[in-house]
Amino acid sequence: MDEREFLAAYDPRAYPAVAVTVDVVALTIRHGALHLLLIRRGEPPFEGHWALPGGFVRPAEDLLAGARRELAEETGLGGEGLRRVHLEQLASYGDPDRDPRMRVVSVAHLAFAPDLPDPAAGSDADEAAWLPVTGLASRQLAFDHGRIIDDALERARSKLEYTPLATRFLAGEFTISELRAVYETVWGHPLHAGNFHRKVLSVPGFVESTGANTERGGARGGPRARLYRAGDARLLHPALLRPAREETVR
């Protein structure tokens, strides 16, 4: 039997139906705190529970396109705004009972960017909001989204150690202090300003100077800070380890 004959005789109904969804863990920093985009479901299953933006993958789109569409629908981002967002595949979740409707495998994605707009709830949601990560324990989460969020936060914290992706939380030009604030917010640890400044500038390609300074000095009338932009490094060597991990390495 050649391939054409095999496909003509193949019956996909011989196997249980499995649906594929995408869920997006979208992170941004607002008012000095790490925030996560969640929607309050307006219909069963898990009506009234908070959930990640997501939905079933359409027949003509791949996984990344589905994740971009879901993120765009919830945030209103499109075109250039959506291109500013760092979006990567996180992991797949396929426990047989994770969705009470049917067997559903979800491919989760991690997204983060600066200044993401206020969300607009979609047709299946009562509400959409940026919620502080520190307050998630008081929220009822749908499906296995608590596990997905935990995995995404650990991925984000780890990526900041070994990659320059912290710069994606910032505008095109930034100060070292603003970069340090990203690390402190995502890691949840205060960092020594002088040590952080020295480490950042010692990593080849992490940041590069714009040659310009801020328009004003510090809050106490100090000198104007230098402005930097993201460099061309894809990995940080040496890495910037989280304080707890740094102590373990020592």
PEWO-V112407 format. One record per helix or strand of 2 or more residues. SS is the DSSP state (@ for helix, = for strand). FROM is the first residue (numbers start at 0). TO is the last residue. If there is no record, write none. Layout:
ss->SS from->FROM to->TO
ss->SS from->FROM to->TO
This chain:
ss->@ from->2 to->8
ss->@ from->11 to->13
ss->= from->18 to->29
ss->= from->32 to->40
ss->= from->49 to->50
ss->= from->52 to->55
ss->@ from->62 to->74
ss->@ from->79 to->82
ss->= from->85 to->92
ss->= from->103 to->111
ss->= from->124 to->131
ss->@ from->132 to->137
ss->@ from->144 to->161
ss->@ from->164 to->168
ss->@ from->175 to->186
ss->@ from->192 to->201
ss->= from->206 to->212
ss->= from->225 to->229
ss->@ from->242 to->248
